[in-house]
Amino acid sequence: MAGWVSERGWGSTVLRSIVGMLAALAIIYAGGWSWLAALTGTKAAFAMGIAPFLIADAIKVALGAAFLPRAQRAIARLTA
């Protein structure tokens, strides 16, 4: 998902990068949470499978979104 939105220009600004990365992360969370919820229940699945990762993932999205627009411009110059 992240690569798909990036290829379509969603990495061109910080805001669009954040939206694309959060969409990709939501898909990952949904898959993991639903599988874990089937085994442990919804609240336990959130507590074990999502909550511990929220802060680290927010930091990764912020860093990625800050660097992605510049990286895409640099790559475009190299390949042009």
Order of alpha helices (4+ residues) and beta strands (2+ residues): alpha-alpha-alpha-alpha
